[in-house]
Amino acid sequence: MKKILIVDDSQKWVEYHKKMVLELFGEDAEITTANSARQGLDCITFNIDSPFDIILTDMQMETDFAPLYAGEWFIRQIQSFKEYINTRIVIISATYNIRLIAEKYGVLYIPKAACQLPESYRILN
């Protein structure tokens, strides 16, 4: 069973990512969601004894962490826990410098522009 955390402040994107994860892993996925970097941190600390295998995170969420993006702050927090050393972190964001941030932290990334958000998800917000 893959433990997966999805962190995004947009519910439509959370639902989209959940659908894609289920398409990839089917019944082999245990999905947890958070709507901010702070909630994401709560999730990773609550699950410290059984860390997530994959964490998908947006960059542009709450603005408390300037000059860092909230997602960048969150990645730093994840990487500070030795329990999460083997966790795959994937940035999924529309931020213009996503590649540079991903390279800086040694994580994977997918630009949101590469994700095809179906019309049914667009009308949620």
N, CA, C and O atoms as CSV, one atom per row, in Angstrom:
chain,resi,resn,atom,element,x,y,z
A,1,MET,N,N,0.846,-1.182,0.000
A,1,MET,CA,C,0.000,0.000,0.000
A,1,MET,C,C,0.886,1.237,0.000
A,1,MET,O,O,1.770,1.370,0.847
A,2,LYS,N,N,0.654,2.146,-0.948
A,2,LYS,CA,C,1.387,3.414,-1.023
A,2,LYS,C,C,0.646,4.474,-0.209
A,2,LYS,O,O,-0.546,4.705,-0.411
A,3,LYS,N,N,1.364,5.112,0.709
A,3,LYS,CA,C,0.801,6.233,1.474
A,3,LYS,C,C,1.149,7.517,0.731
A,3,LYS,O,O,2.319,7.816,0.492
A,4,ILE,N,N,0.113,8.268,0.370
A,4,ILE,CA,C,0.308,9.457,-0.451
A,4,ILE,C,C,-0.369,10.649,0.206
A,4,ILE,O,O,-1.518,10.567,0.639
A,5,LEU,N,N,0.365,11.765,0.274
A,5,LEU,CA,C,-0.164,13.017,0.798
A,5,LEU,C,C,-0.262,14.022,-0.342
A,5,LEU,O,O,0.697,14.235,-1.083
A,6,ILE,N,N,-1.430,14.632,-0.468
A,6,ILE,CA,C,-1.662,15.674,-1.475
A,6,ILE,C,C,-1.898,16.979,-0.732
A,6,ILE,O,O,-2.786,17.060,0.116
A,7,VAL,N,N,-1.098,18.016,-1.051
A,7,VAL,CA,C,-1.206,19.309,-0.374
A,7,VAL,C,C,-1.430,20.391,-1.425
A,7,VAL,O,O,-0.558,20.669,-2.247
A,8,ASP,N,N,-2.613,20.994,-1.382
A,8,ASP,CA,C,-2.957,22.071,-2.326
A,8,ASP,C,C,-4.101,22.863,-1.715
A,8,ASP,O,O,-5.007,22.282,-1.117
A,9,ASP,N,N,-4.069,24.177,-1.857
A,9,ASP,CA,C,-5.128,25.012,-1.291
A,9,ASP,C,C,-6.372,25.081,-2.175
A,9,ASP,O,O,-7.382,25.654,-1.765
A,10,SER,N,N,-6.319,24.521,-3.352
A,10,SER,CA,C,-7.462,24.500,-4.264
A,10,SER,C,C,-8.118,23.119,-4.220
A,10,SER,O,O,-7.491,22.119,-4.571
A,11,GLN,N,N,-9.362,23.068,-3.795
A,11,GLN,CA,C,-10.054,21.785,-3.689
A,11,GLN,C,C,-10.187,21.099,-5.047
A,11,GLN,O,O,-10.140,19.872,-5.131
A,12,LYS,N,N,-10.353,21.887,-6.108
A,12,LYS,CA,C,-10.465,21.264,-7.434
A,12,LYS,C,C,-9.175,20.546,-7.810
A,12,LYS,O,O,-9.221,19.480,-8.423
A,13,TRP,N,N,-8.027,21.113,-7.454
A,13,TRP,CA,C,-6.763,20.438,-7.742
A,13,TRP,C,C,-6.560,19.232,-6.835
A,13,TRP,O,O,-6.028,18.214,-7.277
A,14,VAL,N,N,-6.970,19.326,-5.586
A,14,VAL,CA,C,-6.884,18.167,-4.691
A,14,VAL,C,C,-7.672,17.005,-5.289
A,14,VAL,O,O,-7.176,15.880,-5.347
A,15,GLU,N,N,-8.893,17.276,-5.730
A,15,GLU,CA,C,-9.729,16.220,-6.318
A,15,GLU,C,C,-9.099,15.670,-7.599
A,15,GLU,O,O,-9.121,14.462,-7.834
A,16,TYR,N,N,-8.546,16.544,-8.414
A,16,TYR,CA,C,-7.887,16.100,-9.644
A,16,TYR,C,C,-6.705,15.174,-9.324
A,16,TYR,O,O,-6.564,14.108,-9.923
A,17,HIS,N,N,-5.866,15.591,-8.382
A,17,HIS,CA,C,-4.699,14.786,-8.017
A,17,HIS,C,C,-5.126,13.443,-7.411
A,17,HIS,O,O,-4.504,12.416,-7.683
A,18,LYS,N,N,-6.177,13.449,-6.595
A,18,LYS,CA,C,-6.677,12.193,-6.035
A,18,LYS,C,C,-7.102,11.238,-7.148
A,18,LYS,O,O,-6.790,10.048,-7.110
A,19,LYS,N,N,-7.812,11.767,-8.131
A,19,LYS,CA,C,-8.263,10.937,-9.246
A,19,LYS,C,C,-7.074,10.345,-10.005
A,19,LYS,O,O,-7.083,9.164,-10.353
A,20,MET,N,N,-6.062,11.159,-10.257
A,20,MET,CA,C,-4.886,10.670,-10.979
A,20,MET,C,C,-4.123,9.628,-10.167
A,20,MET,O,O,-3.652,8.637,-10.724
A,21,VAL,N,N,-3.997,9.841,-8.862
A,21,VAL,CA,C,-3.319,8.872,-7.998
A,21,VAL,C,C,-4.068,7.541,-8.021
A,21,VAL,O,O,-3.455,6.477,-8.103
A,22,LEU,N,N,-5.394,7.609,-7.948
A,22,LEU,CA,C,-6.187,6.381,-7.980
A,22,LEU,C,C,-6.075,5.670,-9.326
A,22,LEU,O,O,-6.097,4.440,-9.383
A,23,GLU,N,N,-5.954,6.436,-10.403
A,23,GLU,CA,C,-5.739,5.815,-11.713
A,23,GLU,C,C,-4.391,5.107,-11.768
A,23,GLU,O,O,-4.272,4.042,-12.375
A,24,LEU,N,N,-3.389,5.685,-11.146
A,24,LEU,CA,C,-2.052,5.086,-11.160
A,24,LEU,C,C,-1.920,3.884,-10.217
A,24,LEU,O,O,-1.341,2.862,-10.585
A,25,PHE,N,N,-2.459,4.014,-9.002
A,25,PHE,CA,C,-2.232,3.005,-7.972
A,25,PHE,C,C,-3.461,2.176,-7.626
A,25,PHE,O,O,-3.339,1.144,-6.966
A,26,GLY,N,N,-4.639,2.605,-8.057
A,26,GLY,CA,C,-5.859,1.869,-7.749
A,26,GLY,C,C,-6.054,1.686,-6.258
A,26,GLY,O,O,-5.879,2.619,-5.474
A,27,GLU,N,N,-6.417,0.474,-5.880
A,27,GLU,CA,C,-6.673,0.154,-4.473
A,27,GLU,C,C,-5.398,0.115,-3.629
A,27,GLU,O,O,-5.462,-0.039,-2.410
A,28,ASP,N,N,-4.247,0.252,-4.277
A,28,ASP,CA,C,-2.970,0.210,-3.573
A,28,ASP,C,C,-2.552,1.595,-3.073
A,28,ASP,O,O,-1.376,1.814,-2.779
A,29,ALA,N,N,-3.506,2.538,-2.973
A,29,ALA,CA,C,-3.183,3.901,-2.524
A,29,ALA,C,C,-4.013,4.281,-1.305
A,29,ALA,O,O,-5.236,4.137,-1.288
A,30,GLU,N,N,-3.318,4.765,-0.297
A,30,GLU,CA,C,-3.962,5.352,0.875
A,30,GLU,C,C,-3.676,6.854,0.789
A,30,GLU,O,O,-2.536,7.281,0.968
A,31,ILE,N,N,-4.707,7.651,0.515
A,31,ILE,CA,C,-4.528,9.073,0.222
A,31,ILE,C,C,-4.977,9.927,1.405
A,31,ILE,O,O,-6.065,9.746,1.952
A,32,THR,N,N,-4.106,10.861,1.780
A,32,THR,CA,C,-4.422,11.880,2.780
A,32,THR,C,C,-4.293,13.221,2.084
A,32,THR,O,O,-3.433,13.386,1.219
A,33,THR,N,N,-5.136,14.187,2.445
A,33,THR,CA,C,-5.059,15.507,1.824
A,33,THR,C,C,-4.919,16.595,2.883
A,33,THR,O,O,-5.330,16.435,4.033
A,34,ALA,N,N,-4.324,17.703,2.455
A,34,ALA,CA,C,-4.188,18.890,3.296
A,34,ALA,C,C,-4.381,20.106,2.399
A,34,ALA,O,O,-4.038,20.075,1.217
A,35,ASN,N,N,-4.931,21.177,2.968
A,35,ASN,CA,C,-5.242,22.369,2.182
A,35,ASN,C,C,-4.294,23.538,2.412
A,35,ASN,O,O,-4.571,24.662,1.994
A,36,SER,N,N,-3.168,23.267,3.083
A,36,SER,CA,C,-2.156,24.308,3.284
A,36,SER,C,C,-0.849,23.642,3.668
A,36,SER,O,O,-0.819,22.465,4.028
A,37,ALA,N,N,0.216,24.396,3.589
A,37,ALA,CA,C,1.526,23.876,3.996
A,37,ALA,C,C,1.524,23.530,5.483
A,37,ALA,O,O,2.105,22.524,5.888
A,38,ARG,N,N,0.881,24.349,6.286
A,38,ARG,CA,C,0.815,24.078,7.731
A,38,ARG,C,C,0.058,22.782,8.018
A,38,ARG,O,O,0.476,21.993,8.866
A,39,GLN,N,N,-1.051,22.561,7.315
A,39,GLN,CA,C,-1.788,21.304,7.477
A,39,GLN,C,C,-0.936,20.128,6.980
A,39,GLN,O,O,-0.963,19.046,7.567
A,40,GLY,N,N,-0.196,20.344,5.917
A,40,GLY,CA,C,0.702,19.306,5.417
A,40,GLY,C,C,1.731,18.918,6.452
A,40,GLY,O,O,2.013,17.734,6.642
A,41,LEU,N,N,2.300,19.912,7.128
A,41,LEU,CA,C,3.274,19.640,8.191
A,41,LEU,C,C,2.623,18.847,9.315
A,41,LEU,O,O,3.230,17.916,9.844
A,42,ASP,N,N,1.395,19.201,9.687
A,42,ASP,CA,C,0.683,18.433,10.710
A,42,ASP,C,C,0.542,16.967,10.274
A,42,ASP,O,O,0.711,16.054,11.083
A,43,CYS,N,N,0.236,16.757,9.006
A,43,CYS,CA,C,0.078,15.387,8.489
A,43,CYS,C,C,1.382,14.604,8.554
A,43,CYS,O,O,1.389,13.439,8.951
A,44,ILE,N,N,2.494,15.244,8.163
A,44,ILE,CA,C,3.748,14.477,8.164
A,44,ILE,C,C,4.222,14.187,9.589
A,44,ILE,O,O,4.796,13.128,9.842
A,45,THR,N,N,3.991,15.104,10.513
A,45,THR,CA,C,4.402,14.831,11.896
A,45,THR,C,C,3.489,13.794,12.538
A,45,THR,O,O,3.961,12.960,13.311
A,46,PHE,N,N,2.199,13.825,12.236
A,46,PHE,CA,C,1.262,12.836,12.775
A,46,PHE,C,C,1.603,11.436,12.264
A,46,PHE,O,O,1.374,10.450,12.964
A,47,ASN,N,N,2.146,11.342,11.052
A,47,ASN,CA,C,2.482,10.060,10.421
A,47,ASN,C,C,3.971,9.739,10.502
A,47,ASN,O,O,4.472,8.960,9.692
A,48,ILE,N,N,4.674,10.309,11.441
A,48,ILE,CA,C,6.133,10.160,11.517
A,48,ILE,C,C,6.554,8.691,11.685
A,48,ILE,O,O,7.614,8.301,11.198
A,49,ASP,N,N,5.749,7.885,12.357
A,49,ASP,CA,C,6.101,6.480,12.568
A,49,ASP,C,C,5.810,5.613,11.345
A,49,ASP,O,O,6.297,4.487,11.245
A,50,SER,N,N,5.025,6.135,10.430
A,50,SER,CA,C,4.704,5.429,9.185
A,50,SER,C,C,4.649,6.479,8.069
A,50,SER,O,O,3.568,6.856,7.618
A,51,PRO,N,N,5.824,6.946,7.630
A,51,PRO,CA,C,5.907,8.087,6.710
A,51,PRO,C,C,5.211,7.845,5.370
A,51,PRO,O,O,5.025,6.711,4.929
A,52,PHE,N,N,4.840,8.946,4.752
A,52,PHE,CA,C,4.267,8.895,3.414
A,52,PHE,C,C,5.334,8.432,2.427
A,52,PHE,O,O,6.515,8.744,2.581
A,53,ASP,N,N,4.903,7.685,1.413
A,53,ASP,CA,C,5.806,7.256,0.346
A,53,ASP,C,C,5.979,8.357,-0.694
A,53,ASP,O,O,7.061,8.540,-1.251
A,54,ILE,N,N,4.884,9.091,-0.949
A,54,ILE,CA,C,4.875,10.144,-1.963
A,54,ILE,C,C,4.126,11.349,-1.396
A,54,ILE,O,O,3.073,11.204,-0.775
A,55,ILE,N,N,4.687,12.542,-1.619
A,55,ILE,CA,C,4.010,13.783,-1.244
A,55,ILE,C,C,3.934,14.664,-2.473
A,55,ILE,O,O,4.955,15.004,-3.070
A,56,LEU,N,N,2.712,15.034,-2.848
A,56,LEU,CA,C,2.476,15.975,-3.944
A,56,LEU,C,C,2.142,17.313,-3.310
A,56,LEU,O,O,1.258,17.390,-2.456
A,57,THR,N,N,2.838,18.371,-3.716
A,57,THR,CA,C,2.570,19.671,-3.114
A,57,THR,C,C,2.539,20.793,-4.139
A,57,THR,O,O,3.310,20.813,-5.099
A,58,ASP,N,N,1.636,21.711,-3.908
A,58,ASP,CA,C,1.579,22.964,-4.642
A,58,ASP,C,C,2.640,23.890,-4.053
A,58,ASP,O,O,3.151,23.615,-2.967
A,59,MET,N,N,2.976,24.950,-4.722
A,59,MET,CA,C,3.918,25.936,-4.202
A,59,MET,C,C,3.185,27.142,-3.629
A,59,MET,O,O,3.520,27.617,-2.543
A,60,GLN,N,N,2.191,27.636,-4.349
A,60,GLN,CA,C,1.546,28.899,-4.008
A,60,GLN,C,C,0.279,28.651,-3.198
A,60,GLN,O,O,-0.805,28.464,-3.749
A,61,MET,N,N,0.443,28.655,-1.871
A,61,MET,CA,C,-0.688,28.459,-0.965
A,61,MET,C,C,-0.736,29.664,-0.033
A,61,MET,O,O,-0.785,30.798,-0.510
A,62,GLU,N,N,-0.722,29.455,1.273
A,62,GLU,CA,C,-0.769,30.595,2.188
A,62,GLU,C,C,0.485,31.464,2.032
A,62,GLU,O,O,1.529,30.985,1.588
A,63,THR,N,N,0.370,32.740,2.400
A,63,THR,CA,C,1.448,33.708,2.133
A,63,THR,C,C,2.322,33.995,3.360
A,63,THR,O,O,3.087,34.959,3.349
A,64,ASP,N,N,2.225,33.195,4.395
A,64,ASP,CA,C,2.932,33.445,5.658
A,64,ASP,C,C,4.446,33.284,5.577
A,64,ASP,O,O,5.154,33.699,6.494
A,65,PHE,N,N,4.951,32.698,4.513
A,65,PHE,CA,C,6.344,32.278,4.493
A,65,PHE,C,C,7.232,33.108,3.576
A,65,PHE,O,O,8.357,32.702,3.283
A,66,ALA,N,N,6.756,34.260,3.116
A,66,ALA,CA,C,7.526,35.121,2.220
A,66,ALA,C,C,8.896,35.395,2.842
A,66,ALA,O,O,8.980,35.630,4.047
A,67,PRO,N,N,9.955,35.369,2.061
A,67,PRO,CA,C,9.999,35.353,0.608
A,67,PRO,C,C,9.888,33.961,-0.009
A,67,PRO,O,O,9.887,33.843,-1.235
A,68,LEU,N,N,9.795,32.898,0.803
A,68,LEU,CA,C,9.608,31.562,0.246
A,68,LEU,C,C,8.149,31.348,-0.129
A,68,LEU,O,O,7.255,31.964,0.451
A,69,TYR,N,N,7.912,30.475,-1.099
A,69,TYR,CA,C,6.555,29.985,-1.327
A,69,TYR,C,C,6.208,29.056,-0.169
A,69,TYR,O,O,7.103,28.469,0.441
A,70,ALA,N,N,4.931,28.916,0.138
A,70,ALA,CA,C,4.503,28.007,1.197
A,70,ALA,C,C,4.961,26.583,0.907
A,70,ALA,O,O,5.396,25.868,1.810
A,71,GLY,N,N,4.860,26.173,-0.360
A,71,GLY,CA,C,5.287,24.828,-0.730
A,71,GLY,C,C,6.777,24.615,-0.548
A,71,GLY,O,O,7.215,23.524,-0.184
A,72,GLU,N,N,7.550,25.651,-0.799
A,72,GLU,CA,C,9.000,25.562,-0.603
A,72,GLU,C,C,9.318,25.408,0.882
A,72,GLU,O,O,10.173,24.608,1.259
A,73,TRP,N,N,8.627,26.177,1.720
A,73,TRP,CA,C,8.772,26.046,3.169
A,73,TRP,C,C,8.419,24.616,3.593
A,73,TRP,O,O,9.117,24.007,4.404
A,74,PHE,N,N,7.332,24.098,3.035
A,74,PHE,CA,C,6.876,22.751,3.363
A,74,PHE,C,C,7.920,21.696,2.973
A,74,PHE,O,O,8.179,20.769,3.741
A,75,ILE,N,N,8.504,21.831,1.810
A,75,ILE,CA,C,9.554,20.893,1.382
A,75,ILE,C,C,10.719,20.916,2.371
A,75,ILE,O,O,11.254,19.866,2.728
A,76,ARG,N,N,11.105,22.097,2.808
A,76,ARG,CA,C,12.197,22.202,3.796
A,76,ARG,C,C,11.835,21.447,5.074
A,76,ARG,O,O,12.677,20.769,5.664
A,77,GLN,N,N,10.575,21.573,5.496
A,77,GLN,CA,C,10.145,20.883,6.710
A,77,GLN,C,C,10.219,19.373,6.517
A,77,GLN,O,O,10.742,18.662,7.375
A,78,ILE,N,N,9.703,18.884,5.401
A,78,ILE,CA,C,9.735,17.443,5.109
A,78,ILE,C,C,11.177,16.941,5.158
A,78,ILE,O,O,11.470,15.931,5.797
A,79,GLN,N,N,12.063,17.649,4.485
A,79,GLN,CA,C,13.452,17.200,4.376
A,79,GLN,C,C,14.223,17.310,5.684
A,79,GLN,O,O,15.340,16.801,5.786
A,80,SER,N,N,13.650,17.962,6.680
A,80,SER,CA,C,14.326,18.054,7.979
A,80,SER,C,C,14.088,16.806,8.835
A,80,SER,O,O,14.753,16.626,9.855
A,81,PHE,N,N,13.154,15.949,8.434
A,81,PHE,CA,C,12.858,14.722,9.169
A,81,PHE,C,C,13.593,13.542,8.546
A,81,PHE,O,O,13.400,13.241,7.368
A,82,LYS,N,N,14.427,12.879,9.325
A,82,LYS,CA,C,15.143,11.707,8.806
A,82,LYS,C,C,14.181,10.605,8.388
A,82,LYS,O,O,14.511,9.801,7.515
A,83,GLU,N,N,13.010,10.552,8.986
A,83,GLU,CA,C,12.013,9.532,8.650
A,83,GLU,C,C,11.493,9.670,7.219
A,83,GLU,O,O,10.951,8.720,6.654
A,84,TYR,N,N,11.660,10.861,6.640
A,84,TYR,CA,C,11.148,11.113,5.291
A,84,TYR,C,C,12.242,11.127,4.225
A,84,TYR,O,O,12.032,11.635,3.124
A,85,ILE,N,N,13.395,10.576,4.548
A,85,ILE,CA,C,14.509,10.602,3.601
A,85,ILE,C,C,14.202,9.832,2.311
A,85,ILE,O,O,14.724,10.176,1.251
A,86,ASN,N,N,13.373,8.809,2.391
A,86,ASN,CA,C,13.045,8.000,1.211
A,86,ASN,C,C,11.729,8.397,0.551
A,86,ASN,O,O,11.291,7.746,-0.398
A,87,THR,N,N,11.107,9.443,1.036
A,87,THR,CA,C,9.832,9.902,0.483
A,87,THR,C,C,10.070,10.663,-0.811
A,87,THR,O,O,10.947,11.524,-0.880
A,88,ARG,N,N,9.293,10.345,-1.829
A,88,ARG,CA,C,9.334,11.081,-3.098
A,88,ARG,C,C,8.483,12.330,-2.950
A,88,ARG,O,O,7.313,12.248,-2.576
A,89,ILE,N,N,9.062,13.477,-3.240
A,89,ILE,CA,C,8.337,14.740,-3.197
A,89,ILE,C,C,8.178,15.223,-4.632
A,89,ILE,O,O,9.139,15.273,-5.399
A,90,VAL,N,N,6.937,15.581,-4.979
A,90,VAL,CA,C,6.643,16.068,-6.321
A,90,VAL,C,C,5.928,17.405,-6.196
A,90,VAL,O,O,4.865,17.498,-5.582
A,91,ILE,N,N,6.524,18.443,-6.786
A,91,ILE,CA,C,5.877,19.756,-6.855
A,91,ILE,C,C,4.959,19.742,-8.069
A,91,ILE,O,O,5.381,19.402,-9.175
A,92,ILE,N,N,3.703,20.113,-7.853
A,92,ILE,CA,C,2.771,20.304,-8.964
A,92,ILE,C,C,2.233,21.715,-8.795
A,92,ILE,O,O,1.389,21.971,-7.936
A,93,SER,N,N,2.731,22.631,-9.624
A,93,SER,CA,C,2.442,24.043,-9.409
A,93,SER,C,C,2.471,24.827,-10.714
A,93,SER,O,O,3.054,24.398,-11.709
A,94,ALA,N,N,1.827,25.981,-10.680
A,94,ALA,CA,C,1.831,26.891,-11.826
A,94,ALA,C,C,2.903,27.975,-11.693
A,94,ALA,O,O,3.022,28.837,-12.563
A,95,THR,N,N,3.673,27.934,-10.619
A,95,THR,CA,C,4.697,28.954,-10.425
A,95,THR,C,C,5.715,28.926,-11.570
A,95,THR,O,O,6.074,27.855,-12.059
A,96,TYR,N,N,6.166,30.079,-11.983
A,96,TYR,CA,C,7.046,30.202,-13.147
A,96,TYR,C,C,8.405,29.539,-12.948
A,96,TYR,O,O,9.016,29.099,-13.921
A,97,ASN,N,N,8.890,29.457,-11.716
A,97,ASN,CA,C,10.239,28.940,-11.459
A,97,ASN,C,C,10.234,27.546,-10.833
A,97,ASN,O,O,11.120,27.203,-10.051
A,98,ILE,N,N,9.240,26.762,-11.183
A,98,ILE,CA,C,9.082,25.430,-10.603
A,98,ILE,C,C,10.316,24.547,-10.818
A,98,ILE,O,O,10.728,23.829,-9.907
A,99,ARG,N,N,10.896,24.596,-11.995
A,99,ARG,CA,C,12.067,23.768,-12.282
A,99,ARG,C,C,13.235,24.136,-11.373
A,99,ARG,O,O,13.910,23.253,-10.843
A,100,LEU,N,N,13.476,25.421,-11.192
A,100,LEU,CA,C,14.590,25.867,-10.347
A,100,LEU,C,C,14.389,25.446,-8.894
A,100,LEU,O,O,15.337,25.027,-8.230
A,101,ILE,N,N,13.158,25.556,-8.403
A,101,ILE,CA,C,12.867,25.146,-7.022
A,101,ILE,C,C,13.066,23.645,-6.877
A,101,ILE,O,O,13.662,23.184,-5.903
A,102,ALA,N,N,12.567,22.882,-7.844
A,102,ALA,CA,C,12.714,21.422,-7.793
A,102,ALA,C,C,14.198,21.025,-7.792
A,102,ALA,O,O,14.609,20.146,-7.033
A,103,GLU,N,N,14.982,21.665,-8.629
A,103,GLU,CA,C,16.419,21.366,-8.670
A,103,GLU,C,C,17.103,21.748,-7.361
A,103,GLU,O,O,17.972,21.024,-6.876
A,104,LYS,N,N,16.712,22.875,-6.795
A,104,LYS,CA,C,17.303,23.350,-5.545
A,104,LYS,C,C,17.132,22.330,-4.416
A,104,LYS,O,O,18.033,22.150,-3.597
A,105,TYR,N,N,15.973,21.665,-4.375
A,105,TYR,CA,C,15.677,20.731,-3.291
A,105,TYR,C,C,15.807,19.262,-3.701
A,105,TYR,O,O,15.588,18.371,-2.881
A,106,GLY,N,N,16.155,19.007,-4.947
A,106,GLY,CA,C,16.323,17.640,-5.403
A,106,GLY,C,C,15.025,16.843,-5.424
A,106,GLY,O,O,15.002,15.664,-5.071
A,107,VAL,N,N,13.943,17.502,-5.842
A,107,VAL,CA,C,12.639,16.844,-5.916
A,107,VAL,C,C,12.142,16.830,-7.355
A,107,VAL,O,O,12.735,17.457,-8.233
A,108,LEU,N,N,11.073,16.125,-7.584
A,108,LEU,CA,C,10.465,16.056,-8.908
A,108,LEU,C,C,9.454,17.186,-9.071
A,108,LEU,O,O,9.037,17.799,-8.089
A,109,TYR,N,N,9.061,17.460,-10.320
A,109,TYR,CA,C,8.055,18.496,-10.534
A,109,TYR,C,C,7.234,18.225,-11.779
A,109,TYR,O,O,7.693,17.584,-12.724
A,110,ILE,N,N,6.011,18.727,-11.757
A,110,ILE,CA,C,5.112,18.705,-12.909
A,110,ILE,C,C,4.447,20.077,-12.961
A,110,ILE,O,O,3.750,20.450,-12.018
A,111,PRO,N,N,4.641,20.829,-14.029
A,111,PRO,CA,C,3.932,22.111,-14.142
A,111,PRO,C,C,2.421,21.864,-14.245
A,111,PRO,O,O,1.985,20.953,-14.949
A,112,LYS,N,N,1.641,22.664,-13.554
A,112,LYS,CA,C,0.190,22.493,-13.638
A,112,LYS,C,C,-0.304,22.665,-15.069
A,112,LYS,O,O,-1.335,22.103,-15.438
A,113,ALA,N,N,0.406,23.421,-15.862
A,113,ALA,CA,C,0.015,23.594,-17.262
A,113,ALA,C,C,0.039,22.263,-18.006
A,113,ALA,O,O,-0.663,22.104,-19.004
A,114,ALA,N,N,0.839,21.302,-17.532
A,114,ALA,CA,C,0.908,19.987,-18.167
A,114,ALA,C,C,-0.241,19.081,-17.737
A,114,ALA,O,O,-0.485,18.042,-18.352
A,115,CYS,N,N,-0.944,19.480,-16.680
A,115,CYS,CA,C,-2.083,18.701,-16.199
A,115,CYS,C,C,-3.329,19.172,-16.926
A,115,CYS,O,O,-3.572,20.374,-17.037
A,116,GLN,N,N,-4.092,18.258,-17.405
A,116,GLN,CA,C,-5.310,18.605,-18.132
A,116,GLN,C,C,-6.477,18.538,-17.155
A,116,GLN,O,O,-7.006,17.458,-16.895
A,117,LEU,N,N,-6.875,19.666,-16.620
A,117,LEU,CA,C,-7.969,19.713,-15.663
A,117,LEU,C,C,-9.291,19.625,-16.425
A,117,LEU,O,O,-9.614,20.524,-17.202
A,118,PRO,N,N,-10.058,18.558,-16.213
A,118,PRO,CA,C,-11.317,18.405,-16.947
A,118,PRO,C,C,-12.301,19.534,-16.640
A,118,PRO,O,O,-12.245,20.139,-15.569
A,119,GLU,N,N,-13.186,19.809,-17.568
A,119,GLU,CA,C,-14.197,20.863,-17.419
A,119,GLU,C,C,-14.992,20.694,-16.122
A,119,GLU,O,O,-15.310,21.682,-15.459
A,120,SER,N,N,-15.309,19.468,-15.762
A,120,SER,CA,C,-16.118,19.228,-14.559
A,120,SER,C,C,-15.406,19.730,-13.309
A,120,SER,O,O,-16.065,20.125,-12.347
A,121,TYR,N,N,-14.075,19.721,-13.303
A,121,TYR,CA,C,-13.333,20.237,-12.151
A,121,TYR,C,C,-13.263,21.761,-12.199
A,121,TYR,O,O,-13.232,22.404,-11.150
A,122,ARG,N,N,-13.239,22.337,-13.367
A,122,ARG,CA,C,-13.144,23.793,-13.479
A,122,ARG,C,C,-14.369,24.493,-12.928
A,122,ARG,O,O,-14.268,25.622,-12.448
A,123,ILE,N,N,-15.516,23.854,-12.985
A,123,ILE,CA,C,-16.745,24.509,-12.524
A,123,ILE,C,C,-16.945,24.391,-11.022
A,123,ILE,O,O,-17.902,24.946,-10.484
A,124,LEU,N,N,-16.040,23.663,-10.321
A,124,LEU,CA,C,-16.150,23.547,-8.877
A,124,LEU,C,C,-15.886,24.867,-8.175
A,124,LEU,O,O,-16.454,25.126,-7.114
A,125,ASN,N,N,-15.047,25.692,-8.740
A,125,ASN,CA,C,-14.711,26.991,-8.101
A,125,ASN,C,C,-15.210,28.136,-8.936
A,125,ASN,O,O,-15.025,29.296,-8.566
